[in-house]
């Protein structure tokens, strides 16, 4: 027994949760940079050589793949649990993207984008699951830093994409492949270290942990109500549409604003404000308040476009408010999901897969609706119609997120316990 206790502190000392979390963050940032680097280039080239519809089909295929991947991960948790499988799915995404540099047909590009999305949908919930195994670190900080890492990567990728010549597309996708290989290696190293630490902690925790795990495994699985997941899908459906809407609105109504402005503004706001704001949410009711504030920011952003959408200053302010909506909403929803999982018999990886399924579904539908609503507004000669509908929907969801959504969560949690 004495030898056993002597080994225990050394084992814990060898495991550094902060180091392993930052390995994951760096990998995510590299992959995000690769995505931001190739997306505007491949979409632009496809639109020029084929059509805007085929260019949109690439993004649609990417999001459809994420929906399918997260659906599989939710029904078959092994796809989102094992370190080798997660790293393999990351590599699948990188290889599928690299192949796009050599494809000549638009349908083939859309097909391989779907394969890349499948790898993303299967791997990303597993990433969140392993972050949550770092019990020594605060959940809110974990997710706010994850959002921060994603945005840092996106800013870097967008900046590089601005001066990369289009004839260097094969070099671009080689960098994308290398970034995903590095991402997969960093993830594999971190996941193995986290798994070993978790196994050691369980073995030293004693009978109480075994009893608790047995109780959870025998309990009837508690499921978050569908309406709770749909609220997440609706948020991202609304949040992604202005990225389409701004791209169409700015050249027509505020040409003095560079069309890329909303993208880098959104990234900078999240980089500077994500961690400081997320730290202010400690209690569960803080996170539910942040969900409501997130919808509130969307409402004000869209309402501003309804009132003054033909002024450049209003467009810029609207983009900033939209970004604050994501700052408040995204990490807090992750924390709500994680805390529900810790109090129920439902597997964290399964819940994270379900979360990504509905988020990707919302993004996919929102991407399509963004263009449809803009065209409808022009046809009806009511230029702010798309923004008006988004503002109305956000106001309704803000009311629901104040009362109905927390009640759904609490009822499900009571059922779990």
FENNORPE-V359647 format. One record per pair of residues at least 6 apart in sequence whose C-alpha atoms are under 6 Angstrom apart, sorted by sequence separation. I is the first residue (numbers start at 1). J is the second residue. If there is no record, write none. Layout:
# FENNORPE-V359647
{{I;J} {I;J}}
This chain:
# FENNORPE-V359647
{{73;79} {281;287} {308;314} {377;383} {73;80} {341;348} {47;55} {377;385} {46;55} {100;109} {43;55} {247;259} {374;386} {373;386} {96;112} {301;318} {96;116} {301;321} {301;322} {93;116} {297;321} {298;322} {93;119} {92;119} {298;325} {297;325} {90;119} {89;119} {294;325} {89;123} {294;328} {294;329} {86;123} {290;328} {291;329} {290;329} {80;122} {81;126} {287;332} {80;126} {61;110} {65;114} {69;118} {73;122} {62;113} {66;117} {70;121} {58;110} {61;113} {62;114} {65;117} {66;118} {69;121} {70;122} {57;110} {61;114} {65;118} {69;122} {274;327} {66;120} {58;113} {62;117} {66;121} {253;310} {262;319} {266;323} {270;327} {254;312} {101;170} {344;416} {98;173} {306;384} {98;177} {306;387} {306;388} {94;177} {302;387} {94;180} {303;391} {302;391} {299;391} {90;184} {299;394} {299;395} {87;184} {295;394} {296;398} {295;398} {83;188} {292;398} {83;191} {292;401} {151;267} {32;150} {36;154} {29;149} {33;153} {37;157} {29;150} {32;153} {33;154} {36;157} {37;158} {32;154} {36;158} {30;153} {33;156} {148;271} {25;149} {29;153} {33;157} {37;161} {221;345} {221;346} {233;358} {237;362} {241;366} {245;370} {233;359} {236;362} {237;363} {240;366} {241;367} {244;370} {236;363} {217;345} {234;362} {216;345} {233;362} {237;366} {241;370} {144;274} {144;275} {34;176} {31;179} {30;179} {31;180} {27;183} {27;186} {23;186} {24;187} {20;190} {144;331} {143;331} {224;412} {222;416} {129;349} {126;349} {125;352} {125;353} {77;350} {74;350} {74;353} {73;353} {74;354} {70;353} {70;356} {71;357} {70;357} {67;357} {67;360} {67;361} {63;360} {63;364}}
